[in-house]
């Protein structure tokens, strides 16, 4: 009996060893990346639906408590969307020529394009009864006449929930009475606007989730068959987010201007968490892992594994730099708009940009290690 048990144990150990030492291929990495992307969008959609539910309840009976719940739901959903930013920049479903990225997450936003601001009580779409508040109309108005004319997406919802940030120590503080008939002009249009943009966000996130769903004739099916091209796209995504977008557009621009308007989530003062989520999304892709909303951990074949087969030194260095960028991002103090004008705060924010720039160079070396000789990273500042 002991010999049988010993044999079973040896077989189990052998199977585990065989599984962990199985060669990592580009196809395996692409397949597991697809699982990660799908799970990330699925959790983003689920948490955004919770936001939609909170907004529906608030619109039905506006109250301070209802507004707080909607704000909390927005913040929770942003944690997951921020991690999906690593799936951009290679003309995938999020940002191909028909992609919804600009409708979902465009910024910075001219608040007066949507609603009243200090000194302009009648400004914005909401206060212009001639403008229809429908998904089609608001989609057409998004970025019309200027990149800051944002009418839809996360930041339009954010502005409606928080209002202008007029405080140096905290976020915006819009009153729930802005949504109560008889208390504030056009409260009914404000409620309708909030409903329409949240519904539109759900529609766009649903389309992205479907594009990466398993066992379907969709983008994912083509992606998984593309081999080295898939790996190239993955590296372009994390490399472009690291340097041009996160270190550049989202951090260095704000450091240079010291302007609150140049921070990503300026109404809610959530920019520090946006940066952490973006940096974590890059690490997710590199390590092939994702912590789901239910607390479970998705783990699969990764870029790190693939690179390590060819150049263990580059793989280890890249992992270290990525871990450092996430840690540095977590060290930013809230609110971000105070960090960029405070001497010590600026050092903390600059440390994140420096770490991100280091890892963007690592991704170029990682690409060479797996036989990709030319890797062009997107630089929004030059577009």
Helices and strands as residue ranges (DSSP letters): H 2-20, H 26-60, H 64-83, G 84-87, H 101-105, G 111-113, G 125-127, H 135-141, H 154-162, G 176-179, H 187-211, H 219-224, H 228-240, I 241-252, H 253-257, G 260-262, H 271-287, E 289-291, E 297-299, H 303-310, H 312-330, H 336-339, H 343-369, G 380-382
